[in-house]
Amino acid sequence: MRFMYFSEGETLDGESYQVRCKELVEQAIHAEKWGFDSFGVSEQHYAIGGISTSCPEVLFGYLFSLTKTLRFAHAITLMPKSVNHALRIASRTAVQDILSDGRIELGIGRGNTTLALRAFGVDLDQSRAEVHEGIQVLKKAFTEDPFMFYGEHYKVPPRSLIPKPIQSPHPPMYMAATSPESHTMAAGLGIGVFSWSNYMGYEPLAESIAAYNKAADAEEADGNYVDRRRVGALLQAYCAESDEVAREEAGPGNVKWLQIALDGYPRLAKVAESYAYMAKVQEVSEKATNLEYFQESSGSAVFGSPESCIRSIEKLRDCGVDTLALRIDSVPHDKIMKSIEMFGRYVIPHFKSPQNFMRPPEDVMADIREMREEAKKAGVYNQPGEAV
């Protein structure tokens, strides 16, 4: 199980974007200290509600020399052609991979807010096809020398990407997906998948990941390579001393963010047929902002005490998730730093090194006595002088 500290640099009412950006740097360094595998941000433009991560590539470049083990995940780079041309993504990803010593990851999506998509003049009916072709261009640019691509949206003559990334065969690539169909599409493109903004529950999440794995198995059976290094999920996250403290400290902020996020999906569903599936979110929009459903049943939260967080992660693992993008945001800087430490101190070690926890002495002695009795029955004698 891998753990990503995910943030959108949410800036609270009355706070400074300048200060928030500096805080985000501190938080990423703090996450490395407490055992997080990666730091991920989404590419967000013209967002209402404080979201401020418009240029992940600049933020990451600043952090490369300030960190040693932390990986950096573009989660998610917007790939409609009018926002980011695939060749520009390939070039800057390769340079980032070199400067980070192979610590860059590339998540891809087509966007989920009309605020950004319309600002860039994205054709919503064409964006899925643009992303589909763009991913193929990226893979060719990373792995073929020279490469070429001729499709409906991209027509690239024979060219050689200079410089090239250092990870083989390329940096981990995955696609944001919210429906079983888009999970299957990711497998067909030979890349990993992140279940994004799923509030329907654990069962639909498991079905989507099962659809991905089935399609990936079929691709591999046909001799095609599938980059299955990341099968992840985006979760709202907060860890505190108890469920009550978590709800008090982070409940209002998470509910506010959820209301803003969920409000945008039905809008997209109305303006483009390829986004129609997002209307399903309306079925759970009221439940998703109910803290009890959000925490226990939505399949989109790792929230509460360390014990509650561990239970949620175990459910996600059972669904087939191997990478958790924990969105710790929507609260002040000191609370984010505290939650990062709580995850690193009590939750991450449970999955990374469970044998390394201090056990109560009375539990250890009870096990020793039981083993001694078993040894006696088996005819094995105690060591001289050892008390039973």
N, C-alpha and C positions, 0 to 999 in steps of 0.2 A: 504494500500500500504506500503510495506517494502522496505527499501533502504540499499543496500550493497555497501560499498566502496570496489571496486575490483582492485587489482593491480597484475602485474607480475614482479614488481621490475625492470622495464625497465631501464637499465643503459645507459646513452647517451655516444656518442663517446668521448673518452678521460677522462671519469669519473671513479672513483674508486668504485668497487663492495662493498668494505668495508664501504665506506661512504654511498652508496646507501642503504645498509641494515639498517644502523642506521637511515637514513631518513625515511625508510618505517615504522619503529617503531614509529617515531614522527607523521607520517601521520595517522597511525591507532588510536593513542591516540587523535589526532586532530579530526578525524572523529567521535569518541565517543562524544567529547565535542559538536559537531555541529549537533547531532541528528541522525546520521546514526545508523541503527539497527545492522549491522554486518560488519565484515571485512573478505573479501574472497580473497584467492590467488589460483592460479592453480599450479599443480605440473608440473614443466617444467625441462627437462633434456637436456643438450648439445645443447641448443638453440642458433642460430645465430641471432644477432640483439639486444643483450643486455638483453634479458629476463633472470631473475636470481632467480626465486622462486623454487629452487630445493627441498627444505625441509620445507614445510609448517608446519609440526608437531613441528619442532624445533622453528620456528618463533613464532608460537602460544603459545607454552609453556613459552617462554620468556615474552609474553604479558599478560598472564592470571592475574598475580599479579599487573600489571600496569593499569588495566582497571576494571570497575565495572559492566557496563551494556552491553557492546559490545559483540555480539555473534561472533563466529569464524567459517567460512565456508571453508571446503575443496572443492574448486571449480576450478578444479576437481581433485580427486585422480585417478591416472591411475590404471586400474584394470585388464589388461592382467596378467595372472598368473606369468609370468617371471619377471614382474615389481614389483607387490605387491600381495603376496598371501593373499587370503581373510581372513584367520585366523589371519595374522599379522595386517591387517587393523582393524579387530574386536577388537583385544587386545589393540592396541594403541588408538583407538577411545574411548573405554570404560575408559581408564585411563585419557584421555584428558577431557572427560565428567565430571569425578569426580573432577579433579583439577580446572576446569573452573566453577564449581558449575552449571553444566547443560547448558553451553553456546556453545556447539560444534554442528556443522552440517556437514553432510557427502554427498558431491556430488561425483558422480562416472561417469567415462567415459573410453573409450578404447584408447584414444589418437588420435591426428590428425597431427602428424609430423613424417615423416620417420626417422628424426634425432634421436628421442628418441626410437621409436619402433624397429628400426633395431639395435640400440646399445644394447638393452636388448634381442635381439633375438626373438622378438614377431612374432609368426606365424599369419600374417595378415588375413588369411582365417579362422583361428580358434578363433581370439580374441573376436568376438561378442558372440560366444557360451561360451567362458571362462567368460566373464563379466556377461552373463545371469546366469550362474551357481553360480558365485561368489556372486552375489547379494542375491541369495537364501541362500547361506551359511551364509552371514552376518545376514540376518533376523532371521535365526534359532539360530545363536549364541547369538543374543541379546535377544531373546524372549522365547527360550525353554531351559529347564535345567533338564537333559542333552539334547543335540541335536545330530543329526547325518545327514549325507548327502551322498548319493551315486549317482554320475552322470558320465558322460563321462570324465570330466576334474577334478572334485573333488571327492575324496573318503575319507570322514571323518568318522571315527568310533565314537561311543558314547563318547562325551566329555562335560565338563562343562566349560564355559567361566568364568575366574576369573582374575580380578574383572569384574563386569558387569556395564554398563552405568546406570546413575541415571534418565535420561529422559525416560518417558513412552510413548509408548511401547519401544521406542528406540530413539536416536537422529534423528532429521529430515533427511530423505534420499531422494535424487533425482538424476536423471540421466541426463547427457548432451545429447541433441538430436538435430539433424539438419534436419531430414526428418519426414514427417507424420508417417512413419512406425516406426521410433524409438520412437516417442512420444507415439504411441500405445503400443509399447513394454514396456515402463516405467509403464504405467497403468497396464498392465498385470502382471508385477512384484510387483505391490502394492506400488510403490514409486512415489514421485513427479517428476517433470521434469523442466529442464532449456533449453529453446531454445537457441542454441549456434551458434554463427557466422552465423546468418541469415542476408543476404544482399539482399534478393529477394523482400522485400517490406512488407507493413503491411498486405496485404490480405493473402499471403502465411503463414505469422506468425499466423494470426487468424485461418487459416485452420488447422495448425498443433496443436494449442492448443485446438481447437474444437475436433480434432481427439482424443487427450488425454482425454478430459473430457467425450466424448462419451464412450470410452473404460473403463474409471474409473467408470462411472455410471453403466455399464454392470457388472463390477467386483463386485461392491457393491450390486447390485441387486441379485447376486448369493451368497451373504453372505460373500464375501471376503473383508478384510480390505485393504484400499488404503490410504497411507500416503500422503494426499493432502495438507499438510501444506505449500508447496512451489510449485508454478507454476510461474516460473520466466523466465527472458530473460537477456542475456549478451548484454550490450550496450557500445559503445564507448561514453565517456562523457567528457564534459568540459563546465563549466558555467563561464561567464565573464559579464562585465558591458553591453556589446552589442554584437550582432552577428559579427560585424566587428572586435571587439577586440578579440573575441573567435577565429575567423579565422586567425587573425594575430598571436596570441600567440600559438594556438594549431593545426591549420590546417596543416602545413607542417609535424609536428611530427605524427599526426594521419594518414595522407596519406602515409607516409613512412612505418608505421607499417602495414597498410592495404595491401600495396603492397607485403610486406614480407609474411603476413599471407595468403593472397589469392593465392600466388604463390605455396604454399605447397599443397593445396587441389587437383588441377588437377594431381599432382604427385601421391598422394595416390589413386586417382581414377584409375590410370593406372596399379597399382601394385596389386590390390586386388578387386575382384568382389563386395565384401561387402562394399567397399568404392566408388563404381562407381557413386553413386548419387552425390558425391562431384563435379563431372565434371560440374554440373549445375552452379556452382559459376562462371565459365568462361563466362556465359551469361551476368553477371552483373559486372564482374571484372573491366571493364573500367568505368562503371557508379559509382561503389562503391567508387572509388578514386576521383570522381568528388565531390567537397565539397557541392555543392547545392543538388545533389541527395542524398549524404551521410546524410546530415542534415535533409532534408525534406521528403524523400521518401523511404529510404532504410529499415526503420523499425529496424535499428541497431544503432541508434544514439540519444543521448540526449545532444544537443550541441547548444551553443549560449547564448543569453541573458536569464535571468530568465524567461521571458515571452515565449521565444522559447522553453526552456526546459520544461516548464509546458505544453505547447501544445503537445509536443512529448509524454510526460508521459500520458497525457489524451488519446492519440491515442493508446498507449500501453495498458492502462487499458481497453479500449474498445475491445482490442483483447483478453482479458482474463488474462493478466499478473497481478500478485499480488506482485511479488518481482523483483526489478530492481537491477541487478549487474552492477553498474556504473564503468566502467574501466577508471579511471582518471590516465593516464600514458602518456608516450611519450613526456613529457615536463619536464623542470627543477623543482626541489623540491619546490621552492618558488611559482611557478605557480600552482603546485598540491595543496599546502596548501591554496592558495587563492581560487581555485576552490571548494575545500571541504567547505570552509567557505561560499562561494556564494550559494552553494546548501543548506547548513544548515540554512542560514539566510533568503533566499528568496524562495526556491523551496520546500524543505521538509515540512515546516510549512503549505504551501498551501494545502497539502494533509493530514497532520496530525492534524492540528488545524486551519482550514480556518476561523473560527469565531474569531480568536485571532489577526487579523490584524487591524491596525489603519486605520479607514476610514476618508477621508477628511471631515472636519466639515460641509462644504456646502452640501455634499451629505446626511449626517445625518439629517441636518436641513430640507432639501427638503423632506425627507421621513416623518419627524415629521409633517410638514405642511400638507402633503397629508393625513396622518392618522387622523389629526384633522378634516379635511374636511369630511372624511368618518364618523367620530364620530358624527359630526353635523347632517349629513344626517340621521344617525341612531337614532337621538334624544338623543345622549349622550352629556351632557354639559361639558364644560371645567372646570378645577379646578379653584376656585376663585383666581383671580389675575394673572392667566396664560395668557400671551399674545399669540395671534394667529399669 
